[in-house]
Amino acid sequence: MKITDVEIIPYRIPYHRVHRITTLTLSALDNVIVRLRTDDGVEGIGECVTEAKWNSTVMEAHAVILERYLAPAIVGADPFSIRSVWRRMDEAVNGQLPAKGAIDIALHDLIGKALGIPVWRYLGGSNEIPVAVEGPGYGIGFMEPASAVELALKGISAGCRQIEIKCGHPQGPRHDLAVIRAVHEACGPDVSLKIDCTEGYSFKDALKYLPLFAEANVEWVEQPLPRHELRSLAALRPLVPNKIALEESIGAPADILRVAEMGAADGIHVKLAMLGGVSKCMEIATICEAAGLSVLPGCSTASGIGLAAAHHFAASIDGARGTHASPLARAVDDLIVDPLPPYPAEVRLTDAPGLGVQVDWAKVAKYKV
């Protein structure tokens, strides 16, 4: 079997409302679909998530990288030889893990379809235990306490048991604390909170406010300090009662070793769409397990295609803690048939081959840009 064609499809799906966090403002899914075809007629689908705050590369740039450099490099390759495909991609372009990760996801989808089994099964996973969902959706963005409570209660009414709140508001940590306390009071003690500071705090503010957040049932704090301040993160961690997770500080598997050596985190938010797809994230999960770090699977804001890959990854590792679930929590539409509802309390994978999702190609054509 050989790869004969690689189709690159950038798309845009508007959000219900503008989503604001510390480092940027999002108003739409601006991603790129990768469609691999083979001489045996088997196809594979992947997705490249493009958020400038994370990887400094916008959708248009990813589309060019995939179309002009990566796609020609892998035509003729054996899709089952994933390492060989990665060598071809690395020789063509240095870095660019989100773009390469889209191809990697498509390879895993293709292999599963060729074998007639789901990705989670050939990765050695199980679908017996549902994947707990971090709800609602991708976290509550910057808003006033009353609006945050309204959104949190939608997730709770759907069965979510963990709520994520974006912190680092322009008005300062006091505003974050007011939102957190309001959500905690409304949701009750049985709902744990996770906050994502997105590099928005100073060491001094984190040291002062993270213990106050813990009193409002905030268990996990994601990326409280800027990504390069690992020494400060290592100093902060033993001084606060919360667990520290890192995302922006991680750009490759080797970064996990540095974080573990310094004791800078309790867990890593592992996003397939940002860190090189299934292959690289399975490597990261193995390193995390050896280093005693928890894995918080995720995908950033993807369609049901990219999210399906994140779900298969989460189902294939031990001790996965939560994951994103449905783009409909933010976006007005999805690209797959039978998408998940906006705020599912759990995700249970099926035995359908590959990623187990059916792409709605009429919607892909509708939102193509």
C-alpha positions in Angstrom: 0.0 0.0 0.0 1.3 3.5 -1.0 0.1 7.0 -0.4 -1.0 8.4 -3.7 -2.6 11.7 -2.9 -2.8 14.2 0.0 -5.6 16.7 0.0 -5.4 19.8 2.1 -8.6 21.6 3.1 -8.5 24.7 5.3 -11.9 25.6 6.9 -13.6 28.1 9.1 -16.6 27.5 11.4 -17.8 30.5 13.4 -18.2 30.4 17.2 -21.4 31.1 19.1 -19.6 33.9 21.0 -16.2 35.4 21.1 -13.8 33.4 23.4 -11.2 35.5 25.2 -8.2 34.3 27.2 -5.0 35.9 28.3 -3.1 35.5 25.0 -5.7 35.9 22.3 -9.3 36.2 21.2 -10.9 33.5 19.2 -14.1 33.8 17.1 -14.0 30.7 14.9 -12.5 27.3 14.2 -9.7 28.1 11.7 -8.1 24.7 11.1 -6.9 22.4 8.2 -8.1 19.0 7.3 -5.7 16.4 5.8 -7.1 13.6 3.6 -4.7 10.8 2.7 -5.6 8.5 -0.2 -3.8 5.2 -1.1 -3.5 2.9 -4.2 -5.7 0.4 -2.3 -8.5 2.9 -2.0 -8.2 3.3 1.8 -8.4 6.8 3.1 -7.2 8.5 6.3 -8.4 11.8 7.8 -6.5 14.1 10.2 -6.7 17.7 11.4 -4.3 20.5 12.1 -5.4 22.9 14.8 -4.1 26.5 14.3 -4.1 28.9 17.2 -1.5 31.6 16.9 -1.2 31.9 20.7 0.2 28.4 20.9 2.4 27.7 17.9 2.7 31.2 16.3 1.4 29.8 13.0 -2.0 30.7 11.6 -4.3 28.6 9.4 -3.1 30.0 6.1 0.6 29.2 6.9 -0.2 25.7 8.0 -2.2 25.2 4.7 0.9 26.3 2.7 3.3 24.1 4.7 1.1 21.1 4.3 0.3 21.7 0.6 3.7 22.8 -0.7 6.2 20.9 1.5 4.8 18.0 3.6 2.3 16.5 1.1 4.8 16.1 -1.7 7.3 14.6 0.7 5.0 11.7 1.8 3.5 10.7 -1.6 4.7 7.2 -2.4 5.3 6.3 1.3 4.0 3.2 3.0 1.3 4.5 5.4 2.1 1.6 7.8 5.7 2.8 8.1 5.0 5.8 10.3 8.6 6.3 11.3 9.5 6.5 7.6 6.8 9.0 7.0 8.1 11.1 9.9 11.6 11.0 8.5 10.3 12.3 5.1 8.4 15.1 6.8 11.4 16.1 9.0 13.7 16.2 6.0 11.2 18.5 4.2 10.4 20.9 7.1 12.0 21.5 10.4 9.6 21.6 13.4 6.0 22.4 12.5 4.5 19.7 14.8 0.9 20.8 14.4 1.1 20.3 10.6 2.9 17.0 10.9 0.6 15.9 13.6 -2.4 16.2 11.2 -0.7 13.8 8.8 0.2 11.5 11.8 -3.5 11.4 12.9 -4.6 10.7 9.3 -2.1 7.8 9.2 -3.5 6.2 12.3 -7.1 6.6 10.9 -6.0 5.0 7.7 -4.2 2.1 9.4 -7.2 1.4 11.6 -9.5 1.4 8.5 -7.1 -0.9 6.6 -7.1 -3.4 9.5 -10.8 -3.0 10.2 -10.3 -2.1 13.9 -10.5 1.2 15.9 -7.3 3.1 16.7 -7.7 2.6 20.4 -7.6 -1.2 19.9 -4.4 -1.4 18.0 -2.8 1.1 20.4 -3.6 -1.4 23.2 -6.3 0.7 24.8 -9.8 -0.1 26.0 -13.2 1.6 25.6 -14.7 0.0 28.7 -14.0 3.0 30.9 -15.6 6.2 29.6 -13.3 9.2 29.1 -14.2 11.8 31.8 -14.8 15.2 30.2 -13.5 18.6 31.2 -16.6 20.7 30.8 -18.2 22.7 29.6 -16.4 22.4 26.4 -13.0 24.1 26.5 -13.3 26.2 29.6 -15.2 29.3 30.6 -13.5 32.3 28.9 -13.3 35.8 30.3 -16.7 36.9 31.5 -18.5 38.3 34.6 -19.3 35.9 37.5 -23.0 35.7 36.7 -22.4 34.7 33.0 -19.7 32.2 34.1 -22.2 30.6 36.6 -24.8 30.3 33.8 -22.4 28.5 31.5 -21.1 26.2 34.3 -24.6 25.1 35.3 -25.2 24.1 31.7 -22.3 21.7 31.9 -23.4 20.5 35.3 -26.9 19.9 34.1 -25.5 17.7 31.3 -23.5 15.6 33.9 -20.1 17.2 33.8 -18.2 16.9 37.1 -15.3 19.2 36.4 -15.4 22.8 35.2 -12.5 24.7 33.7 -12.2 28.5 34.1 -9.8 30.6 32.1 -7.8 33.0 34.4 -5.4 35.9 33.9 -8.2 38.4 33.3 -7.1 41.9 32.4 -8.7 43.2 35.7 -6.4 41.0 37.6 -6.5 37.9 39.9 -9.2 39.4 42.1 -11.6 39.2 39.2 -10.5 35.6 38.6 -11.2 34.8 42.3 -14.7 36.3 42.1 -15.5 34.1 39.1 -14.1 31.0 40.7 -15.9 31.6 44.0 -19.2 32.2 42.2 -18.9 29.0 40.1 -17.9 27.0 43.1 -20.8 28.2 45.2 -23.3 27.5 42.3 -22.0 24.1 41.4 -21.3 22.8 44.9 -18.6 20.8 46.6 -18.9 17.7 44.4 -17.8 19.5 41.3 -14.0 20.1 41.1 -12.6 23.1 39.3 -9.6 23.4 37.0 -8.2 26.8 36.0 -6.0 27.7 33.1 -4.0 30.8 33.6 -2.4 30.6 30.1 0.9 32.1 31.3 -1.0 35.1 32.8 0.3 35.3 36.4 3.4 36.5 38.0 5.1 34.4 40.7 4.0 36.8 43.4 0.3 36.7 42.3 0.3 32.9 41.9 1.8 32.5 45.4 -0.9 34.7 46.8 -4.0 33.5 44.9 -3.5 29.8 44.2 -4.2 28.9 47.9 -7.3 31.0 47.8 -8.4 29.2 44.6 -7.8 25.9 46.4 -10.3 26.9 49.1 -12.9 27.1 46.3 -12.1 23.5 45.2 -9.6 24.3 42.4 -7.7 21.1 42.1 -5.6 21.7 39.0 -3.9 25.0 37.9 -2.7 25.0 34.3 0.3 27.1 33.2 0.2 29.7 35.9 3.5 31.3 34.9 5.1 32.1 31.5 6.3 29.0 29.6 10.0 29.6 30.0 10.0 30.2 33.7 10.6 26.6 34.7 12.7 27.5 37.7 10.0 29.7 39.1 7.4 27.0 38.4 9.6 24.5 40.3 9.8 27.0 43.2 6.1 27.7 43.2 4.9 24.0 43.1 5.7 23.0 46.7 4.4 26.3 48.1 0.8 25.9 46.9 -1.9 23.2 47.6 -3.0 22.9 44.0 -1.6 20.5 41.4 0.3 22.3 38.6 -0.2 21.2 35.0 1.9 22.6 32.1 0.9 23.1 28.5 2.7 26.0 26.8 6.0 24.9 28.4 5.9 21.7 26.4 6.9 21.8 22.8 8.4 18.3 22.3 8.9 15.0 24.3 12.4 16.2 25.5 10.7 19.0 27.4 9.0 16.5 29.7 12.4 15.3 30.9 13.4 18.9 31.8 10.2 19.5 33.7 10.4 16.2 35.6 14.1 16.9 36.5 13.2 20.3 37.9 10.0 19.2 39.6 8.1 22.0 37.9 4.7 20.2 37.5 2.4 17.5 38.6 1.0 16.8 35.2 1.1 17.7 31.5 -1.7 18.8 29.3 -1.0 16.8 26.2 -2.7 18.1 23.0 -2.4 15.9 19.9 -3.1 18.7 17.6 -0.2 20.7 18.9 2.4 18.1 19.8 2.7 15.9 16.7 -0.4 13.7 16.7 -0.8 10.2 18.1 2.8 9.1 17.6 4.5 11.9 19.5 1.9 12.1 22.2 2.2 8.4 22.9 5.9 9.0 23.4 5.1 11.9 25.8 2.7 9.7 27.7 5.3 7.1 28.2 7.8 9.6 29.5 5.2 11.1 31.8 4.5 7.6 33.2 8.1 7.0 33.8 8.5 10.4 35.5 5.4 10.2 37.7 3.6 12.9 35.9 -0.2 12.8 35.2 -1.4 13.1 31.6 -4.3 15.5 30.9 -5.3 14.6 27.3 -6.6 17.4 25.0 -6.8 18.7 21.5 -7.4 22.5 21.7 -10.3 23.6 19.6 -10.8 21.0 16.9 -13.7 19.6 14.9 -14.9 16.1 15.7 -12.1 14.7 13.6 -9.3 16.1 15.8 -11.2 15.4 18.9 -11.8 11.8 18.0 -8.0 11.3 17.8 -7.7 12.8 21.3 -10.3 10.4 22.6 -8.5 7.4 21.1 -5.3 8.6 22.7 -7.0 9.1 26.1 -8.4 5.6 25.9 -5.0 4.1 25.1 -3.0 5.4 28.1 -3.3 4.6 31.8 -4.7 7.2 34.2 -5.9 9.8 31.6 -7.5 12.7 33.5 -10.3 14.4 31.5 -10.4 15.5 27.9 -12.1 18.0 25.6 -15.2 16.5 24.0 -17.2 18.5 21.4 -16.6 21.6 19.2 -20.3 22.4 19.6 -19.5 23.9 23.0 -17.9 26.8 21.1 -18.6 26.4 17.4 -22.0 26.6 15.5 -21.3 23.3 13.7 -19.1 20.3 13.3 -17.7 18.4 10.3 -18.8 14.9 11.3 -22.0 13.0 11.1 -23.6 12.5 14.5 -21.4 14.8 16.5 -21.2 14.8 20.2 -23.6 17.2 22.1 -22.0 20.4 23.4 -21.6 19.3 27.0 -21.4 15.5 27.2 -20.6 14.1 30.6 -18.6 11.2 29.1 -17.3 9.8 25.8 -17.5 6.1 25.0 -15.6 4.9 22.0 -17.0 2.3 19.6 -15.6 -0.5 17.6 -15.8 1.4 14.3 -12.5 1.3 12.3 -10.0 4.0 12.4 -11.0 7.1 14.3 -14.6 5.9 14.2 -16.1 9.1 12.8 -17.8 9.7 9.5 -16.9 13.0 7.8 -19.8 15.1 6.5 -18.1 16.2 3.2 -21.0 18.5 2.4 -20.2 20.5 5.5 -16.5 20.4 4.7 -17.3 22.0 1.4 -19.6 24.6 3.1 -16.9 25.8 5.5 -13.9 25.4 3.2 -11.9 28.7 2.8 
